[in-house]
Amino acid sequence: MRNGFDVIVVGVGAMGSAACYQLAARGASVLGLEQFGIPNTLGSSHGESRMLRLCYFEHPDYVPLLQRACDLWARLEHDSARKLLHTTGGIYMGRPDSEFISGTLRSAVQHRLAHESLDHAQLAHRFGQFNLPKDFVGVYEPGAGLLLPERVISAHAELAMRRGAVLHGQEPVRDWQAGDDGVVVHTDRATYHADHLVVSGGAWSSRLLGDLGVELVVTRQIVGWVWPKRPELFELGALPIWAIDNPRRGRPGLLYGFPILPGSLGLKLAYHFPGEPTTPDTIDRQALPPDEDDFRPALGRFIPHADGPLLSMHVCMYTNTPDSHFIIDRHPAHDRVTLACGFSGHGFKFASVIGEALADLALTGRTDLPIEFLGLGRFG
Ligand SMILES: Cc1cc2nc3c(=O)[nH]c(=O)nc-3n(C[C@H](O)[C@H](O)[C@H](O)COP(=O)(O)OP(=O)(O)OC[C@H]3O[C@@H](n4cnc5c(N)ncnc54)[C@H](O)[C@@H]3O)c2cc1C
């Protein structure tokens, strides 16, 4: 077996598959090593859908990256000849002075993104699915939508392999070393050598990367599917992606969800807020009846027409940084190692452009993409 590569990518999930694709597209020899299947349901990238929105309340600096990500999503759809995203529009609801609504508008205005501000009456008229407090307003983003995560990872992985990448599923990386001459990666099957290592290990990043001087907290997240009392109001075409400001313990939190997708059973919704801290090895992956409390009370309050029987629940993981912003950088102790981690529950929509940034950093040591604000340096 060939074991010398330009780049080895550890973790072929959302970010790693995109990195493999970008590296292979540039003619680099690349090996992707994934401990589970490609794709899998044990990391952070399963569950049918991920929101894609550009009016980004988290910080306006993300918007140029999102614009580039969208170009790359369109290219991936074209090159793979697969349906990977639905443009549904997005409706964001909350009090005007909330971080969610004010931050959404700040990004929209600063980057001249198409959007509409709706007062309470307009919101109630346009989106009768929701029952909101009188002081709630809305921001509608026509260009928002959703990505199909398992298909996206498959598309990136397949195109990477068609361009020469070697991807191995079910092959956990046990350890790695980096020196002046290159990197060495050990698995139970073989020892591999490369010029550069990309580590995109999701919830396992702390174990793979050692001490970065930044705590990454893995949390257990619940996603639910319910059968609405009036399903016709919640189907693709009738409902955009949606999010409602619903703070918890003084911190912003969002009840959010998706329209019912063809071929999928029920309305998917979840609460965007870090759940119980856990580890990827000890997490209880079985969703239990009390987990429904994560979203059921807010569902009854804000979306009574959807407050029907539970169909299923999934367990997923967030990997949270102290400031909820991503980390993309060189390893502080190893020039030949690039890392992407800490996506804090909002990273999937960026995967295409993060793959591009990782390929730039691995092959040339620099990138023109505006990712400085995501570097480790911000933690001091
Ligand atoms: C419930 C939920 C809802 C979300 N909703 C959204 C949303 O609407 N929009 C959005 O943009 N983002 C969303 N996110 C966040 C987004 O899905 C994640 O940020 C993103 O998928 C993380 O990608 P990743 O590549 O870092 O991790 P993963 O996709 O989990 O990939 C990491 C991979 O590394 C592998 N790995 C780890 N250790 C090893 C090893 N030693 N050897 C080999 N392989 C290894 C793992 O098995 C895994 O496959 C959501 C996340 C969750 C959990």
The ligand as an SDF file (V2000), in Angstrom:
LIG
                    3D

 53 58  0  0  0  0  0  0  0  0999 V2000
  -27.9460   19.0490   16.3900 C   0  0  0  0  0  0  0  0  0  0  0  0
  -27.0320   19.8990   15.5650 C   0  0  0  0  0  0  0  0  0  0  0  0
  -27.5780   20.8430   14.7130 C   0  0  0  0  0  0  0  0  0  0  0  0
  -26.7550   21.6610   13.9450 C   0  0  0  0  0  0  0  0  0  0  0  0
  -27.3380   22.5660   13.0940 N   0  0  0  0  0  0  0  0  0  0  0  0
  -26.5440   23.3130   12.2840 C   0  0  0  0  0  0  0  0  0  0  0  0
  -27.1380   24.1570   11.3090 C   0  0  0  0  0  0  0  0  0  0  0  0
  -28.3760   24.2170   11.1570 O   0  0  0  0  0  0  0  0  0  0  0  0
  -26.2960   24.8710   10.5000 N   0  0  0  0  0  0  0  0  0  0  0  0
  -24.9480   24.8010   10.6190 C   0  0  0  0  0  0  0  0  0  0  0  0
  -24.2550   25.4830    9.8610 O   0  0  0  0  0  0  0  0  0  0  0  0
  -24.3570   23.9960   11.5360 N   0  0  0  0  0  0  0  0  0  0  0  0
  -25.1280   23.2420   12.3570 C   0  0  0  0  0  0  0  0  0  0  0  0
  -24.5730   22.3980   13.2650 N   0  0  0  0  0  0  0  0  0  0  0  0
  -23.1160   22.3630   13.4040 C   0  0  0  0  0  0  0  0  0  0  0  0
  -22.4410   21.5430   12.3540 C   0  0  0  0  0  0  0  0  0  0  0  0
  -23.1970   20.4020   12.0140 O   0  0  0  0  0  0  0  0  0  0  0  0
  -21.0560   21.1480   12.8770 C   0  0  0  0  0  0  0  0  0  0  0  0
  -20.3830   22.3360   13.2690 O   0  0  0  0  0  0  0  0  0  0  0  0
  -20.2240   20.4580   11.8130 C   0  0  0  0  0  0  0  0  0  0  0  0
  -20.9580   19.4280   11.2270 O   0  0  0  0  0  0  0  0  0  0  0  0
  -18.9350   19.9530   12.4440 C   0  0  0  0  0  0  0  0  0  0  0  0
  -18.1450   19.3580   11.4410 O   0  0  0  0  0  0  0  0  0  0  0  0
  -16.7680   18.6550   11.8180 P   0  0  0  0  0  0  0  0  0  0  0  0
  -16.1460   18.2390   10.5400 O   0  0  0  0  0  0  0  0  0  0  0  0
  -16.0080   19.5310   12.7550 O   0  0  0  0  0  0  0  0  0  0  0  0
  -17.2100   17.3770   12.6870 O   0  0  0  0  0  0  0  0  0  0  0  0
  -17.7180   15.9660   12.1510 P   0  0  0  0  0  0  0  0  0  0  0  0
  -18.5480   16.1190   10.9450 O   0  0  0  0  0  0  0  0  0  0  0  0
  -18.2820   15.2580   13.3290 O   0  0  0  0  0  0  0  0  0  0  0  0
  -16.3870   15.2490   11.6740 O   0  0  0  0  0  0  0  0  0  0  0  0
  -15.3300   14.8830   12.5360 C   0  0  0  0  0  0  0  0  0  0  0  0
  -14.9360   13.4900   12.1300 C   0  0  0  0  0  0  0  0  0  0  0  0
  -13.6830   13.1850   12.6930 O   0  0  0  0  0  0  0  0  0  0  0  0
  -13.6750   11.7920   12.9320 C   0  0  0  0  0  0  0  0  0  0  0  0
  -12.5870   11.4590   13.8680 N   0  0  0  0  0  0  0  0  0  0  0  0
  -12.4390   11.8840   15.1260 C   0  0  0  0  0  0  0  0  0  0  0  0
  -11.3350   11.3230   15.6980 N   0  0  0  0  0  0  0  0  0  0  0  0
  -10.7830   10.5130   14.7490 C   0  0  0  0  0  0  0  0  0  0  0  0
   -9.6420    9.6740   14.7420 C   0  0  0  0  0  0  0  0  0  0  0  0
   -8.8650    9.5120   15.8110 N   0  0  0  0  0  0  0  0  0  0  0  0
   -9.3760    8.9820   13.6120 N   0  0  0  0  0  0  0  0  0  0  0  0
  -10.1560    9.1310   12.5020 C   0  0  0  0  0  0  0  0  0  0  0  0
  -11.2660    9.9020   12.4790 N   0  0  0  0  0  0  0  0  0  0  0  0
  -11.5770   10.6070   13.5820 C   0  0  0  0  0  0  0  0  0  0  0  0
  -15.0600   11.5690   13.5080 C   0  0  0  0  0  0  0  0  0  0  0  0
  -15.4350   10.2210   13.4960 O   0  0  0  0  0  0  0  0  0  0  0  0
  -15.9150   12.4460   12.6240 C   0  0  0  0  0  0  0  0  0  0  0  0
  -16.4840   11.7490   11.5300 O   0  0  0  0  0  0  0  0  0  0  0  0
  -25.3580   21.5490   14.0370 C   0  0  0  0  0  0  0  0  0  0  0  0
  -24.7950   20.5790   14.8850 C   0  0  0  0  0  0  0  0  0  0  0  0
  -25.6210   19.7460   15.6270 C   0  0  0  0  0  0  0  0  0  0  0  0
  -25.0150   18.7240   16.5280 C   0  0  0  0  0  0  0  0  0  0  0  0
  1  2  1  0
  2  3  1  0
  2 52  2  0
  3  4  2  0
  4  5  1  0
  4 50  1  0
  5  6  2  0
  6  7  1  0
  6 13  1  0
  7  8  2  0
  7  9  1  0
  9 10  1  0
 10 11  2  0
 10 12  1  0
 12 13  2  0
 13 14  1  0
 14 15  1  0
 14 50  1  0
 15 16  1  0
 16 17  1  0
 16 18  1  0
 18 19  1  0
 18 20  1  0
 20 21  1  0
 20 22  1  0
 22 23  1  0
 23 24  1  0
 24 25  2  0
 24 26  1  0
 24 27  1  0
 27 28  1  0
 28 29  2  0
 28 30  1  0
 28 31  1  0
 31 32  1  0
 32 33  1  0
 33 34  1  0
 33 48  1  0
 34 35  1  0
 35 36  1  0
 35 46  1  0
 36 37  1  0
 36 45  1  0
 37 38  2  0
 38 39  1  0
 39 40  1  0
 39 45  2  0
 40 41  1  0
 40 42  2  0
 42 43  1  0
 43 44  2  0
 44 45  1  0
 46 47  1  0
 46 48  1  0
 48 49  1  0
 50 51  2  0
 51 52  1  0
 52 53  1  0
M  END
$$$$
